[in-house]
Amino acid sequence: MSDSSLQVAVMQALADNPLVHPDEIAVQADGYGDVVLRGTVGSLVQRAEAARTTRGVTGVRDVDDQLQVRLMGIDGHTDADTRGAVLAALIADDELHASDLDVHVRDGIVTLTGLVELEFQRDRAERIALGVGGVARVVNELRVWLTVSSDDVAERVTDAIGTAAIVGADQITVSIVDNDVTLTGIVASPDHREAALAAAAGAPGVAHVHDALLVRSERS
């Protein structure tokens, strides 16, 4: 069973249990039968019922119960619903690793915490959270753990195309905005251009490489 099919099956089972409020729970499955439950519920009974119900779904091998328990009034249930919806939206996005993120909600204000690999993922998570109903504002406290080093990119480019290329103002310039790299300057051949672009793309943390290189024969 695919992870999306298993997630749907678990959510349906939770919805069918009158002791569980499925809007407060986000379900993440890995395709191998392992399911993670995240969110905030109002009692230990709801937490236990959610885990028990999930274990009873065909295809579920193991349940990682990360549900938080907090006694809640009406406002608390609203925030719990919002937290569950934001978590579910983050889980559904293929560009993010939702297991590394956490969501806290108070009076409709969402705080995102945890780690992302790249800067664009930090912004993407914020946009996703802002798109969820009930979210009044997002406080983005996500940290980026993988940043691009211009020195590393330059060294990789030099190694790839050899001593004929001098990385710097004379031949190739490496510029970085967030996790995007732009190579500008002049290379000796199309092969050198391809090698330089491939080397830059292989540097840790690089999301995209923009080609502004000219082959020597192309200069006007």
C-alpha positions as CSV (number, residue, x, y, z in Angstrom):
1,M,0.0,0.0,0.0
2,S,1.3,3.5,-0.9
3,D,2.0,6.0,1.9
4,S,-0.8,8.3,0.7
5,S,-3.3,5.4,0.6
6,L,-2.3,4.3,4.1
7,Q,-2.6,7.9,5.4
8,V,-6.1,8.1,3.9
9,A,-7.1,4.7,5.5
10,V,-5.8,5.8,8.9
11,M,-7.6,9.2,8.8
12,Q,-10.8,7.4,7.8
13,A,-10.5,5.1,10.7
14,L,-9.8,8.0,13.1
15,A,-12.9,9.8,11.7
16,D,-15.0,6.7,12.4
17,N,-14.0,6.6,16.1
18,P,-16.4,8.9,18.1
19,L,-13.7,9.3,20.8
20,V,-11.2,10.9,18.5
21,H,-11.2,14.3,16.9
22,P,-9.3,13.6,13.6
23,D,-9.1,17.4,12.7
24,E,-6.5,17.7,15.5
25,I,-4.3,14.9,14.2
26,A,-1.9,14.7,11.3
27,V,-0.9,11.4,9.9
28,Q,2.4,10.6,8.2
29,A,3.1,7.2,6.6
30,D,6.4,6.0,5.1
31,G,5.0,3.3,2.7
32,Y,6.4,0.5,4.7
33,G,3.6,0.4,7.2
34,D,5.2,2.8,9.8
35,V,2.8,5.6,10.8
36,V,3.5,8.8,12.8
37,L,0.7,10.5,14.6
38,R,1.2,14.2,15.4
39,G,-1.0,16.9,16.9
40,T,-2.6,17.9,20.1
41,V,-5.5,16.1,21.7
42,G,-7.6,16.9,24.8
43,S,-7.2,13.8,26.9
44,L,-5.1,10.7,27.5
45,V,-8.2,8.7,26.4
46,Q,-8.2,10.4,23.0
47,R,-4.5,9.8,22.6
48,A,-4.8,6.1,23.5
49,E,-7.8,5.7,21.2
50,A,-6.0,7.3,18.3
51,A,-3.0,5.0,18.6
52,R,-5.2,1.9,19.1
53,T,-7.4,2.8,16.1
54,T,-4.3,3.4,13.9
55,R,-2.8,0.0,14.9
56,G,-6.0,-1.7,13.7
57,V,-5.8,-0.4,10.2
58,T,-4.8,-2.9,7.6
59,G,-1.2,-2.3,6.4
60,V,0.0,-0.5,9.6
61,R,3.1,-2.2,10.9
62,D,4.1,0.3,13.7
63,V,2.7,3.5,15.2
64,D,4.9,6.3,16.5
65,D,2.6,8.2,18.8
66,Q,3.9,11.8,19.0
67,L,0.5,13.2,20.1
68,Q,0.6,15.9,22.8
69,V,-2.1,15.9,25.5
70,R,-3.5,19.2,26.7
71,L,-6.8,20.0,28.5
72,M,-8.6,22.4,26.2
73,G,-11.5,24.7,26.1
74,I,-13.2,25.9,22.9
75,D,-10.2,28.2,22.0
76,G,-7.8,25.3,22.7
77,H,-9.7,23.0,20.4
78,T,-9.6,25.6,17.6
79,D,-5.8,26.0,18.0
80,A,-5.4,22.2,18.1
81,D,-7.5,21.9,14.8
82,T,-5.2,24.5,13.2
83,R,-2.1,22.8,14.4
84,G,-3.3,19.5,12.9
85,A,-4.2,21.2,9.6
86,V,-0.8,22.9,9.3
87,L,1.1,19.7,10.2
88,A,-1.0,17.8,7.6
89,A,-0.2,20.5,4.9
90,L,3.5,20.3,5.7
91,I,3.5,16.5,5.6
92,A,1.7,16.6,2.2
93,D,4.4,18.7,0.6
94,D,7.1,16.7,-1.2
95,E,9.7,19.5,-0.9
96,L,9.8,19.4,2.9
97,H,10.8,16.8,5.5
98,A,7.9,17.3,7.9
99,S,9.4,15.0,10.5
100,D,12.1,17.7,11.2
101,L,9.5,20.5,11.7
102,D,7.2,21.3,14.6
103,V,4.2,23.6,14.8
104,H,2.9,25.5,17.8
105,V,-0.4,27.5,17.7
106,R,-1.8,30.0,20.1
107,D,-4.8,32.2,19.3
108,G,-4.3,31.5,15.6
109,I,-0.7,32.5,15.6
110,V,1.5,29.7,14.2
111,T,5.1,29.3,15.2
112,L,7.3,27.0,13.0
113,T,10.3,25.5,14.7
114,G,12.9,22.8,13.6
115,L,15.4,22.4,10.8
116,V,15.3,22.6,7.0
117,E,18.1,21.8,4.6
118,L,17.8,24.9,2.3
119,E,16.6,28.5,2.6
120,F,13.8,28.0,0.0
121,Q,12.3,25.3,2.2
122,R,12.1,27.7,5.1
123,D,10.1,30.2,3.0
124,R,8.0,27.4,1.5
125,A,7.0,26.1,4.9
126,E,5.9,29.6,5.9
127,R,3.8,30.0,2.7
128,I,2.2,26.6,3.3
129,A,1.3,27.5,6.9
130,L,-0.2,30.9,5.8
131,G,-2.4,29.1,3.3
132,V,-4.1,27.0,6.0
133,G,-7.5,28.2,7.2
134,G,-7.5,29.6,10.8
135,V,-3.9,30.9,10.6
136,A,-3.8,34.6,11.5
137,R,0.0,34.9,11.4
138,V,3.2,32.8,11.1
139,V,6.3,33.2,13.2
140,N,9.0,31.5,11.3
141,E,11.8,30.2,13.6
142,L,13.0,27.5,11.3
143,R,16.7,27.2,11.0
144,V,18.7,26.3,7.8
145,W,21.4,23.8,8.6
146,L,22.9,23.5,5.1
147,T,24.3,26.7,3.6
148,V,26.3,27.1,0.5
149,S,30.0,28.0,0.7
150,S,31.3,30.1,-2.3
151,D,34.8,28.9,-1.5
152,D,33.7,25.3,-1.7
153,V,31.9,25.9,-5.1
154,A,34.9,27.7,-6.5
155,E,37.2,24.9,-5.5
156,R,35.0,22.3,-7.0
157,V,34.8,24.2,-10.3
158,T,38.5,24.6,-10.4
159,D,39.1,20.9,-9.7
160,A,36.5,20.0,-12.4
161,I,38.0,22.0,-15.3
162,G,41.6,22.1,-14.3
163,T,44.3,24.7,-14.0
164,A,43.2,26.4,-17.2
165,A,40.4,28.0,-15.3
166,I,41.1,30.7,-12.6
167,V,38.1,31.1,-10.3
168,G,37.8,34.9,-9.7
169,A,37.4,38.0,-11.6
170,D,39.6,36.9,-14.5
171,Q,37.6,33.9,-15.6
172,I,34.8,32.5,-13.5
173,T,32.9,34.3,-10.7
174,V,30.8,32.4,-8.2
175,S,27.9,34.4,-6.7
176,I,25.4,33.0,-4.3
177,V,21.9,34.2,-3.2
178,D,20.4,32.0,-0.5
179,N,21.1,28.5,-2.0
180,D,21.2,29.5,-5.6
181,V,24.5,29.7,-7.4
182,T,25.3,31.8,-10.5
183,L,28.4,31.2,-12.5
184,T,29.6,34.1,-14.7
185,G,32.7,34.7,-16.8
186,I,34.5,32.9,-19.6
187,V,35.6,29.3,-20.1
188,A,37.7,27.8,-22.8
189,S,35.3,25.3,-24.2
190,P,31.7,23.9,-24.0
191,D,33.1,20.9,-22.1
192,H,34.6,23.2,-19.5
193,R,31.2,25.0,-19.2
194,E,29.4,21.7,-18.6
195,A,32.0,20.6,-16.1
196,A,31.8,23.8,-14.2
197,L,28.0,23.7,-14.0
198,A,28.0,20.1,-12.9
199,A,30.6,20.7,-10.3
200,A,28.7,23.7,-8.8
201,A,25.5,21.7,-8.8
202,G,27.3,19.0,-6.8
203,A,28.3,21.3,-3.9
204,P,26.5,20.7,-0.6
205,G,23.5,22.9,-0.2
206,V,23.1,24.1,-3.8
207,A,19.5,24.2,-4.9
208,H,19.9,25.7,-8.4
209,V,22.8,26.7,-10.7
210,H,22.3,29.6,-13.1
211,D,24.5,29.5,-16.2
212,A,25.9,33.0,-17.2
213,L,29.1,31.6,-18.6
214,L,30.5,32.3,-22.1
215,V,32.7,30.1,-24.1
216,R,35.7,32.0,-25.3
217,S,34.7,31.7,-29.0
218,E,31.3,33.1,-28.2
219,R,32.6,36.5,-27.1
220,S,31.7,39.4,-29.3
